[in-house]
Amino acid sequence: MRNQFLLTDVRLFAGVSDEVIDHASVWIDGRMIRFAGPSCDLPEVPGDVPRLDLNGRFVMPGMTESHAHLSYTNNGPTELDKTAVEPAMVQSIANARLMLGSGFTSAISFGSVHRIDVTLRDAIDRGQIPGPRLVASGRDVGATSSNADLHPDHARPQIEGLGMLVDGPWAVRRAVRTLRKNGADIIKLFLDGEGLSDHAPPGELTYTDEEVAAACDEAHRRNMRVACHSRSAAAVKQAVRFGVDVIGHANYLDDEAVEMLKRNRDRLAVGPAIAWEIKLLENCESMGYSRKAVEDKGYAREVDETVIAVRRMKEAGVRVLIGGDYGLNITPHGTYAKDLQYFVELFGMSPAEALLCATRDGGAVADPSGMVGTLEEGKLADLVVVDGDPLADVTVLQDHERLSVIKDGRRYRDLTRDNPYLEPLARGGANESVRQENLEPVLETSG
Ligand SMILES: [Zn+2]
């Protein structure tokens, strides 16, 4: 019999609105959702379909990490490309499993070391390794003296792996073509930089309009999308003007930038990725910067400005996405759901609004064909069962023990254990066969 099961007595957050439906059912048939809604509306389900009573547990769509760096290995921010490709690849496989176990069933990459993303995406799609559906990126595209230009000139030749330093429209087009050849779905462009980068601060555009136009035109002609790093209003406006699809950061906005985002809100989305600023301010001393130095570089003001920018984007109906820059030493893999807490506590959203950013909106951007992000008939069965109420306390999503993940109609177990193959001898035998055959122990391990 093909893969089918029925979840009953579900507290359903379908991701189509902020509504929650008590006493709901979800019928999964193959990879798809056959029904998700009030149990009183459930069509007749054949008697041989396995049923599982969830006793009122919360069920929500799988989330989307919309600014992912699965190939980052929890290094410092200036050491992103210092792990050799072999250990980075092995670590990335573990990162992909951890991301799925954290409740994120889709991810949009914002730059990959080497071709790791593409390799991961294909292995995940083949079912070889567990991980989110991945919109794969390649190496970063940036100009000489952009934020992709991480190392000083005396350290040349540069470490190969993350930044592709290309100048001039034709060189940019060639880089985009190389990424196409290497299998990327989306390209990452640096339009301005970072407070920590003296040579490329926010507001100083590192590409000319001509170069950005060439990058976006070439990517779109070759069926790829474009993501960018744009902190300042000027860099956001450059991104909107030339058709960037997913804008990262957008910390500082002026009226014109807000108006341009609003006019283009149906075709683009913005991810603030605020974890970076928050964790940098929290951990600056251990990273070798004084608090004053980091504030002098503008990071405290950047958080304040982002709060204003997110409020203005929300008022303008611009989709604001969850995720960003997890995979550094200060923002380690597995902590992705902290972003929802920032959306609530810092940006003033309700938990339901933050959940919609993570599910409906992120899903619509990750998969423009509309198959993920909500729990509705005919969509892919990507969902998370939560032991707790994220609408009362969104931080429950940070506790991996409380999450059970289903992707493509298949349940996964032990995603966040260091070694899922290692079974303690004392717990072997009969227990194991029960776990293989029955959903219930998996969904109830956290009870
Ligand atoms: Zn990033």
Residues whose N, C-alpha, C, O or C-beta is under 5 A from the ligand:
A	BS01	ZN	F110 D325
